[in-house]
Amino acid sequence: MATPTPEALELNRSVLEEITSKWSLLVLGCLCSGPMRFNALRRANEGITQKALTQCLRRLETNGFIIRSVVSTAPVAVVYEISPLGRSLEPHLRGILEWAEEHRGEVSAAQRAFAARDQ
């Protein structure tokens, strides 16, 4: 593999920053299961604020990872779904989320050990 140029490195960093922001992976993981409305996404991601979810969804939409659709029902509904670009992340995303699930105890233990060492 050739050494990337500084411009390519900056572009890669920018893309990685978008998909690894605090809530992005979790929101994308939810949307891999199917389209969801805002409040369903908020319930599925306990602890996320309305503002944080709004910002996350806008970033994901801006970068082409999700599609926002307005459904003309009474009342009008907004539905979010994963885009083809976002869907191409799914196998990698599932792997990261599964890894986090399997190893969260080890990470938590390491954090506690580190905190105890510093006291």
Secondary structure as UniProt FT lines:
FT   HELIX           6..19
FT   TURN            22..23
FT   HELIX           24..32
FT   STRAND          36..37
FT   HELIX           38..44
FT   TURN            46..47
FT   HELIX           50..62
FT   TURN            63..64
FT   STRAND          66..71
FT   STRAND          77..82
FT   HELIX           84..88
FT   HELIX           90..117
//
